[in-house]
Amino acid sequence: MRILLIEDEAALSAGIKRGLEEEHYEVDAALDGREGLEMARSRRYSAIVLDVMLPSMDGWTICQELRESRDSTPILMLTARDAVDDRVRGLEMGADDYLPKPFDFSEMLARIRSLLRRDKIHKERVITIADLRMDTGARTVTRGGRPITLTEREYTLLEALATHEGRVLSREAIQERVWLDEDSYSNTVDVHIGLLRKKIDQDQTVKLIHTVRGMGYTLRRESGDA
């Protein structure tokens, strides 16, 4: 498993990195906030250890940007011991846990292992909406018991809609936050919605994918467009 460590105190960063590597984790380290964010976006990590106070970009902003781009990597945030507001703000931004400084490495290791266990359980969960069933661990989709084959982009789009059941996702949010692609053509989302509808809703009495005019798309149980 690979862990991203974003901590600007060089000695502390080196100590944490060495300790995690001795526990057989692979570790990438960044001493700068903006560099850490780019590293988090450039590859998949099993967990992120994130300090609050960083040069160029603070930990809250990094956490918020990752969550807004639908990056669900578990985040352990490092805070000052007496800074209760830091902990609350970090959790509100989407951090999964926090660890006050100074700390024992054994406690950090226990927190990381706990987050990794929770993330594994989360990724194995099944989403059920009407007769649509998504196994997010196996990345399989069925409707009415019938297997549905999706492309990677179609699956990502359906998962985003399903995990936000009943909420509207705009074209821009899908393009920029779901696919992380700001440069694709403006009708790309519409085209993929059309393809997804053929696979999910074609020949079905109850339609699940709906257009909300002027706003975007939503997946819900009711039939008919908004």
C-alpha positions as CSV (number, residue, x, y, z in Angstrom):
1,M,0.0,0.0,0.0
2,R,1.2,3.5,-0.8
3,I,0.7,6.4,1.5
4,L,1.1,10.1,0.8
5,L,2.7,12.2,3.6
6,I,2.3,16.0,3.3
7,E,4.2,17.5,6.2
8,D,6.5,20.6,6.0
9,E,8.7,19.8,9.1
10,A,11.6,18.0,7.4
11,A,12.8,16.0,10.4
12,L,9.2,14.9,11.4
13,S,8.4,14.0,7.8
14,A,11.6,11.9,7.5
15,G,10.8,10.1,10.8
16,I,7.3,9.3,9.8
17,K,8.4,8.1,6.4
18,R,11.0,5.9,7.8
19,G,8.6,4.4,10.4
20,L,5.9,3.6,7.8
21,E,8.4,2.1,5.4
22,E,9.6,-0.2,8.3
23,E,6.0,-1.3,8.5
24,H,6.2,-2.2,4.8
25,Y,4.2,0.7,3.4
26,E,5.4,2.7,0.4
27,V,5.6,6.4,1.2
28,D,5.7,9.5,-1.0
29,A,6.5,12.7,0.9
30,A,5.8,16.3,0.1
31,L,7.0,19.3,2.1
32,D,4.8,21.8,0.4
33,G,1.0,22.0,0.2
34,R,0.6,22.7,-3.5
35,E,3.1,20.0,-4.4
36,G,1.3,17.6,-2.1
37,L,-2.0,18.3,-3.8
38,E,-0.5,17.7,-7.2
39,M,0.9,14.4,-6.0
40,A,-2.4,13.3,-4.6
41,R,-4.0,14.0,-8.0
42,S,-1.4,12.3,-10.0
43,R,-1.7,8.8,-8.6
44,R,-3.8,6.6,-6.3
45,Y,-2.9,6.4,-2.6
46,S,-4.3,4.1,0.1
47,A,-4.2,7.0,2.6
48,I,-3.0,10.6,3.0
49,V,-1.4,11.9,6.1
50,L,-2.0,15.7,5.9
51,D,-0.6,18.5,8.2
52,V,-2.8,21.6,8.6
53,M,-0.2,24.3,8.4
54,L,1.8,24.1,5.2
55,P,3.6,26.5,2.9
56,S,1.7,27.6,-0.3
57,M,-1.6,25.8,0.5
58,D,-3.0,24.7,3.9
59,G,-4.3,21.3,4.7
60,W,-7.9,22.4,4.9
61,T,-7.8,23.6,1.3
62,I,-6.1,20.5,0.1
63,C,-8.7,18.3,1.8
64,Q,-11.6,20.4,0.4
65,E,-10.2,20.3,-3.1
66,L,-9.7,16.5,-3.0
67,R,-13.2,15.9,-1.7
68,E,-14.8,18.3,-4.3
69,S,-13.1,16.3,-7.0
70,R,-14.6,13.1,-5.6
71,D,-11.3,11.8,-4.3
72,S,-12.4,9.6,-1.3
73,T,-8.8,8.6,-0.2
74,P,-8.8,8.3,3.6
75,I,-7.2,11.5,5.1
76,L,-5.6,11.6,8.6
77,M,-5.1,15.3,9.5
78,L,-2.3,16.4,11.8
79,T,-3.3,19.3,14.1
80,A,-1.9,21.3,17.0
81,R,-2.8,19.7,20.3
82,D,-4.9,22.6,21.6
83,A,-6.4,23.7,18.3
84,V,-10.0,22.3,18.6
85,D,-11.2,24.5,15.8
86,D,-8.5,23.0,13.5
87,R,-9.9,19.5,14.2
88,V,-13.5,20.5,13.6
89,R,-12.7,22.4,10.5
90,G,-10.7,19.5,9.1
91,L,-13.6,17.1,9.7
92,E,-16.0,19.5,8.1
93,M,-13.8,19.7,5.0
94,G,-13.9,15.9,4.7
95,A,-11.0,14.5,6.7
96,D,-11.6,11.1,8.1
97,D,-9.7,11.4,11.4
98,Y,-7.2,13.8,13.1
99,L,-4.2,13.3,15.3
100,P,-2.9,16.1,17.6
101,K,0.8,16.9,17.7
102,P,3.0,15.8,19.3
103,F,2.0,12.1,19.0
104,D,3.5,8.7,19.4
105,F,4.3,6.9,16.1
106,S,2.4,3.8,17.4
107,E,-0.8,5.9,17.7
108,M,-0.4,7.2,14.2
109,L,0.2,3.7,12.8
110,A,-3.0,2.5,14.6
111,R,-5.0,5.4,13.2
112,I,-3.8,4.7,9.6
113,R,-4.5,1.0,9.9
114,S,-8.0,1.8,11.2
115,L,-8.7,4.1,8.2
116,L,-7.4,1.5,5.7
117,R,-9.8,-1.1,7.2
118,R,-12.7,1.3,7.1
119,D,-11.9,2.2,3.5
120,K,-11.8,-1.4,2.4
121,I,-15.3,-2.0,3.9
122,H,-16.6,1.2,2.2
123,K,-15.3,0.1,-1.2
124,E,-17.0,-3.2,-0.8
125,R,-20.4,-1.7,-0.3
126,V,-23.4,-2.3,-2.5
127,I,-25.7,0.5,-3.7
128,T,-29.3,-0.4,-4.4
129,I,-31.8,2.0,-6.0
130,A,-35.1,0.4,-7.1
131,D,-33.9,-2.7,-9.0
132,L,-30.5,-1.2,-9.9
133,R,-27.7,-2.8,-8.0
134,M,-24.0,-1.5,-8.0
135,D,-21.3,-3.5,-6.3
136,T,-18.6,-0.8,-5.9
137,G,-16.1,-3.4,-4.7
138,A,-16.4,-5.6,-7.8
139,R,-17.5,-2.6,-10.0
140,T,-20.4,-4.5,-11.4
141,V,-23.9,-3.3,-12.3
142,T,-27.2,-5.1,-12.7
143,R,-30.8,-4.0,-13.2
144,G,-33.5,-6.4,-12.4
145,G,-30.8,-9.1,-12.1
146,R,-29.6,-8.5,-15.6
147,P,-25.8,-7.7,-15.9
148,I,-25.0,-4.4,-17.5
149,T,-21.6,-3.8,-19.2
150,L,-20.4,-0.2,-18.9
151,T,-17.3,1.6,-20.1
152,E,-15.0,3.1,-17.4
153,R,-16.5,6.5,-18.0
154,E,-20.0,5.3,-18.0
155,Y,-19.4,3.4,-14.7
156,T,-17.8,6.5,-13.1
157,L,-20.8,8.6,-14.2
158,L,-23.3,6.1,-12.9
159,E,-21.5,5.8,-9.6
160,A,-21.5,9.6,-9.1
161,L,-25.2,9.8,-9.8
162,A,-26.0,6.8,-7.6
163,T,-23.9,8.0,-4.6
164,H,-25.7,11.4,-4.9
165,E,-29.2,9.8,-5.3
166,G,-31.9,12.5,-5.7
167,R,-29.4,15.3,-6.0
168,V,-28.6,17.2,-9.2
169,L,-25.1,17.0,-10.7
170,S,-24.5,19.8,-13.2
171,R,-22.6,19.2,-16.5
172,E,-19.7,21.2,-15.2
173,A,-19.5,19.2,-11.9
174,I,-19.5,16.0,-13.8
175,Q,-16.9,17.2,-16.3
176,E,-14.6,18.8,-13.8
177,R,-15.1,16.9,-10.6
178,V,-16.2,13.4,-11.7
179,W,-14.0,13.0,-14.7
180,L,-11.4,15.6,-13.7
181,D,-11.5,16.9,-17.3
182,E,-12.0,20.6,-17.9
183,D,-11.1,20.5,-21.6
184,S,-13.5,18.1,-23.1
185,Y,-16.3,19.3,-25.4
186,S,-19.3,20.8,-23.8
187,N,-21.6,18.1,-25.1
188,T,-19.4,15.2,-23.8
189,V,-21.5,14.8,-20.7
190,D,-24.8,14.8,-22.7
191,V,-23.5,12.1,-25.0
192,H,-22.4,9.8,-22.2
193,I,-25.7,10.4,-20.4
194,G,-27.5,9.3,-23.6
195,L,-25.4,6.1,-23.8
196,L,-25.9,5.4,-20.1
197,R,-29.7,5.8,-20.4
198,K,-29.8,3.2,-23.2
199,K,-28.1,0.7,-21.0
200,I,-29.9,1.5,-17.7
201,D,-33.3,2.7,-18.7
202,Q,-34.1,1.3,-22.2
203,D,-37.1,-0.9,-22.2
204,Q,-37.7,-0.2,-18.5
205,T,-41.1,1.1,-17.3
206,V,-39.5,3.0,-14.4
207,K,-36.8,5.4,-15.6
208,L,-34.0,6.2,-13.1
209,I,-31.8,8.8,-15.0
210,H,-33.5,12.2,-15.3
211,T,-32.7,15.6,-16.8
212,V,-33.4,18.6,-14.6
213,R,-33.7,21.3,-17.2
214,G,-31.2,24.1,-16.9
215,M,-29.4,22.4,-14.1
216,G,-28.1,18.9,-15.0
217,Y,-28.9,15.3,-14.2
218,T,-30.1,13.2,-11.3
219,L,-30.7,9.5,-10.6
220,R,-33.9,8.8,-8.6
221,R,-36.6,6.3,-8.3
222,E,-39.5,8.3,-9.7
223,S,-40.4,8.1,-13.3
224,G,-40.6,11.0,-15.7
225,D,-38.3,14.0,-16.2
226,A,-38.2,17.0,-13.9
